[in-house]
Amino acid sequence: YRVAFINHGRILELNHMKALDRSAVQVTIRVGQPTPAFLDELARFGEGVQLHKINGNIQLTLPNEETLPQLANWIISSGNTLYELSPRQVSLEDRFLQVIGEVSGDSA
């Protein structure tokens, strides 16, 4: 099966369903004291890095599941204490919103 993301009659992305199933992973991270430099460096692993000030969780979207061990190793080797690393597959709805955000220049 194929999935097309369409906005205002224009195809923004066309993928096989299986490719979407294996692709992007939304990750929630909790570390000791995340600094602005730490958050900036996270951007090299994925997109949409967000720090939630209320609970201290950080969210980002990785391109694939294979990036998870690299991310965990980097967090620990950079001297941070890793308390949580929770992945979940990105839903079709979430991916659509990311694609729309990329087109409009916003980050999802």
N, C-alpha and C positions, 0 to 999 in steps of 0.2 A: 504494500500500500504506500501511497505517497501523500504527503501533507504539503499544502501551499498556504503560506501566510500572505493574505491580500489586504491592502489598505488603499482605499479610494480607487479601486479597480486596477491597481498595480501589484504584480506579484513581487513580494519582497524577498521571499525565501522559499525554495522548493527542496524538500528532503524526503528520503524514504523513512517510513515509520521506524524501522529497525535502527537507522542511524540516529534518530532522535532518542530512542530508548537507551542507547549506549553513550550518548554525548553528555551534555552539561550536567553538572552536579552542584546543587546549592549546599553550601557548607556554613555551619555555625561554629564559631571558635570562641573559646574563653581562655584568656591568658592572664597572668598576674597583673602587670601594669602596662597596657599598650601605649606606646609613645606615638606621636605624629610620624616620626621616621619609620617606625614599625608598620604603621598603616600604609604609608607610601610604598614601602617595600613589598607589602602583600599584593599590590597591584600587578606585580610581575607574574604572579601565579594565576590570576583571574581578573574578573571585572566586577564592578558594582560594589566595591569595598565600602561597608557601612558600619560605623560604631554606634551601638544603641546605648546611649548614656545612662538610661535607667538601670539596666541589668548588666552592662559592661560587655555584652555579647557582640561579636563581630560577625558580619555576614558577607559572603562573597560567592561568586559563581565561578567554578572551575570549568575548564574546557572538557575535562573527562575525569573519570574515576582514577585513572593511572597517576594523576597529579597528587592525590592524597598523601602517599608516603613521602614524596618530596617535600610537600608543604609541612608535614609533621616534623620531618628531620630538620628542615630549615628553622622552624620555630624554636625547637629545642637547642640546636647548635648556635643560634644567635643569642642564647642566654635567657630566653623567656621560659616561664613555667607554663606548661600546657595543661589546662584543667579539663577542656572539652574540645572535641573535634567531631561534629555530628554531620554526616553527609545525608542528603536526600536527593532523589532524582528530580529534575526540573520538569514540571508539568507542561503540557501543551499550552495552557493559558499563560503560564509564566514566561515560556519561550516567546510566545506571541508578543507579550508586553515588552520583552527585551528587544525584539526585532523592531517594534514600533519606536522604542526609545532610541535605538541606534540610528534610525532614519531621521528622526526629528532632532537628533543631536543630544538628547538626554541620555543619562545612564540609568539603566534599569536596576 
